[in-house]
Amino acid sequence: MTVTTEAPYSGLAAVYDRWMAADRVPYQSWATHVTDRFEEACVPVRSVLDLCCGTGMMLTMLQERGYEVTGVDASAQMLAHARRRAAAGTRLHLAALPSPLIAGTGPFDAVTCCYDGVNYFASPGQLEAVLAQVRGLLRPGGVFVFDLGTRRSFQQMATVGRTCADFGDFAYLWDTRPIGGTPRFDYLVTVFTREEDGRYTRTDETHRQRWFSTRELQEAVTGAGLETVLVCDDYGTAAPGDHTLRETWTVRRPR
Ligand SMILES: C[S@@+](CC[C@H](N)C(=O)[O-])C[C@H]1O[C@@H](n2cnc3c(N)ncnc32)[C@H](O)[C@@H]1O
């Protein structure tokens, strides 16, 4: 067996879509929430920038709904899948946010960031820097819709500790390690994939994520020159509460 230690999503990219399908990630209903927010925006939305677009699940769903979508992600392996899935000619940028590499790509009517991309930003300062970059890429009146896992969801994952699943041709181990006394957690992700010769390749990745408090989020939004429009429990319309595991935020660039 070959064992490699890789950057996040290097090995995971190959199995990501099947893993998400098995977890029944409700991308279609997430896309409906996102496009509902677009329709409420005070500018018509046609061009969209999808941050942390991964394998392009949300990006292609938005394209199927008629939006012109550009993607950005820090993982070349995830983007390779997005390239195969997205409409021909889709602009996809390899960049770790915030990044000067996407400075000239706007303006966009809307920006999205779905499925915990924000939880990868290491600090409130990095979050604010990304939000400031989003402001610069948005047209006045344009909206940024993003989700993030809450403190409760991280604590729940830590309680579960280690999980695993065997899909036959691949398997994974997922180990949650809180970094004591901080909002940061390391997820140690081991993926075994069966090669054509029947042997398995093992890939070890460390994903460092964190939760942000409502105050940190609000200060970053305001500090970046954006204003909060709506905060929801998951991808619904109810306000978040103590039980909330994922929040969706809609913020806008003032006109
Ligand atoms: C859980 S995946 C979500 C992918 C996709 N949005 C989806 O809904 O399936 C998180 C993605 O965020 C990307 N990512 C993490 N940190 C990033 C950063 N600083 N800049 C750009 N992409 C980043 C990862 O490469 C990964 O593709």
The ligand as a Gaussian input file, in Angstrom:
#p B3LYP/6-31G(d) Opt

LIG

0 1
 C      -16.183000      21.238000       2.173000
 S      -15.495000      21.768000       0.648000
 C      -16.910000      22.553000      -0.099000
 C      -16.839000      22.529000      -1.595000
 C      -18.075000      23.041000      -2.318000
 N      -18.357000      24.437000      -2.005000
 C      -19.280000      22.191000      -2.020000
 O      -20.316000      22.763000      -1.644000
 O      -19.230000      20.968000      -2.218000
 C      -14.510000      23.166000       1.122000
 C      -13.686000      23.723000      -0.038000
 O      -13.055000      24.915000       0.402000
 C      -11.795000      25.011000      -0.247000
 N      -10.967000      25.966000       0.510000
 C      -10.596000      25.883000       1.791000
 N       -9.869000      26.967000       2.143000
 C       -9.806000      27.761000       1.042000
 C       -9.202000      29.023000       0.764000
 N       -8.522000      29.705000       1.708000
 N       -9.326000      29.532000      -0.478000
 C      -10.012000      28.869000      -1.439000
 N      -10.590000      27.662000      -1.227000
 C      -10.493000      27.118000      -0.008000
 C      -11.275000      23.581000      -0.254000
 O      -10.239000      23.380000      -1.196000
 C      -12.569000      22.804000      -0.563000
 O      -12.732000      22.581000      -1.936000

